[in-house]
Amino acid sequence: MKLELKNFMWTIYWVINMSTKLYIFIEGNDDELFVNKVVCGCLLPEMNVRPWKYSQKSNKKINGFIKSINSMCADYIFIADYDEGTSLEDKKEEIKTKIPLIDKDHIVIVKNEIESWYLAGINHEISSENVCTKPLRKIKIPDDTEKIMKEHFDKLIPCCFRGSKIDFMKEILKCFDISLAQKRNDSFKNFVNSFCMGKKCE
């Protein structure tokens, strides 16, 4: 009930504030590609989304930027990878300790890493709207991708993409199925339900 109320409040807030800037804190290029294609392009096209890389920024600078976001009446989502051996709440508390001004309700924990979200959305079916290339159709996708780490993902890259991981990721996004990704990865499902009003890509 508490989660449903939270999702409802987010929906009401964002419907009223469609013109508000939404900053999405991301770690690196792989995250940025995913956010630009899936989040900006499909889940939240009506929002003024601004990805912001924080991996090379100091905690002090991140904290200061969140203060600026709050002062300009904008909003933000902070995306971070999950660390094995910790609970989601512990991970959020760890981030909160380093960045005191952050609101834990704005933190999204990716299980296990962003590669897990990429892999979760591969759709092997071919249709006029969702074309999956032959190399991707050969990849065996686990029913649950939350335990997939970078090392596991890299081993799945087809030979034709071994020279460029980023090209492989771009290829995945061409046939990315948001509904399927939610079934395979609960952390992605929670992200969509909590911050994207439970949308599906039409």
N, C-alpha and C positions, 0 to 999 in steps of 0.2 A: 504493500500500500504506500509506503514511504517513497519507494522508487517511482511508482506511478504518479504520485503527486509531484515529485521533482520533475519528471518528464513533462507533465502538464504545465507546470510553471515555466519551464524553459520554452515550451511551445508558445505560450501566451506572450512571454517577454520578447521573443524574436519576431513574432508576427507584428508586434507593435513597433519594433525597432529594426525594420528591414534595412534601413539606410545606415545603420550603425556599423562601424568598422569592427571586424572580427579578426584579431591577430591569433595565428596558430603557431605556437612555439614548436619548432621541429629541430631534430638533432643534425641531420645532414642532407645530402643530395637525394638519396633514395626516398627519404621521408617527403622531401619537397616535391618530387615527381609524383608520388602517390597523392599528396594533398591537392596539387594543381589539377590532376586528371580526375580523381574520384570525388574528392570533397568539393573543390571549387566548381568543377565541371558538371557534377551530377547531383550530389547531395545538397549542396547549399549554393546553387547558382544565383539566387536572389540576394545573397549576402555580399558585402564588400570585404572579401577575405584577403588578409595579408599574411603570408607565411613569413616567419622570422626565425632564422637559424640561431641556436643558442650554444651549440657545442664548443665554439671557440670564445664564448663570452664568459666573463667572470660572474660569479654569483651576485656580486655587488651590482654589476651592470644590469643583470637580469632583473634583480629586485627593483632597481631604479626605473627600468622600463615598465614594469608592472605598475609602479606608482604613477607613471605618466599616462598609461592606458586608463587607469581608474580616474585620473583627473580630467581626461578628455571624454569621459562617459562612453568609452568604447568597451569592447569585451575581448576575452581571450580564452584559448584552450591550450593547455600545456601537455604535449605528447612526450612520453618517455617509455623506454623499453623496460620490461620486467627483469628483475634479477632473481636467478634461481636461489632458493633457500630462504626467501622472504615472502611475507604475505603482501597482498595488494595494499592493505592499510599501512603496513610497515614501510613499504616503498613510498607511499604518499607522504608519510610522516618524515621520512628521510629527506625528501625534496623540500618539505615545509621547513625543516630545520635549516637547510642551506639557503632557502629563499623565503624569509619570514612573511613577506607581503602576499605570497601566493595563497589563493583560496583552494583548499583541497578538492572542493567540488568541481573545480575547473581542470583538474588533472586527469589525463587519460593514460592508463597503463596498457601498453601493447604487449600481449603475450604471444610468442616470447620476445620476438623482435619484429621490426617492420616487414621483414621477409615473410613472416608468418601470415601477414595480411595479404601480401601479394599472392602467395601460393593458394590461400583459401578461396580466392575469387576466380581461379582458372576454370573455365567452362569448356568441357570437351565437345559439347554439342555444337553442331554447325547449323546456322540458319542465315537468312539474308541480313539479319540485324546483328548477329554475333558470330563473326568468323574467327575460328581458332585454327591457327596454322598447324601443319602436320607435326613439327617438332614438339609443340606443346601438348598435342593429343597423346603423345607417347609417355608423358610424365604421369607417374602414379601419385595421386593426391591422397593423403591420409584423411580419414573422416574428421579428425581433429588436428588442426595445425598449430595449436597453442604451444607445443613443445619443440617446434621447428626453430632452429637457430641459424645464424649466418652460414656456419660450416655445413649444415645439412642442406641448406638451400643451394649453396655453391656446387655441391655434388650433383644436384639435379639439373644443372644448366646443360642443355644439349650442346653437342660438339660445335654446331654451327654458330653458337653464341659464346663459346668459351673465351673469345678474345675481348668480349665486351659485356659485362654484367648489366650495364645500364640499358643496352639495346635489348637484352633479354627481358628486363623489367618493363620496358616500353611495349614489347610484344605482348606480354601478359595483360597489360592494361587495355589492349585492343579488344580483348575478349573477357574483360573482367565482369563477373556477375555478382552484383552486390547482395542479392538474396541468397545465393549459394555461399558467399563468403560469410554471411551471418550464421549459417548453419554449421560451418566448419570451424568457426573461431568465435568463442563467446565474448572475447574482449572487443572484437570488431562489432559484434552485435550490440554490446553495451554502449559503444561509442555512437553508433547510428541511432539507437533508441534514446540515448540521453541528450545528444547534442544536435542531431539532425532530424528530429521529429519523427523518427522511425521511417524515413523515406525509402523508397525503392526507385531505382533508375528505370525510367520508362523507355 
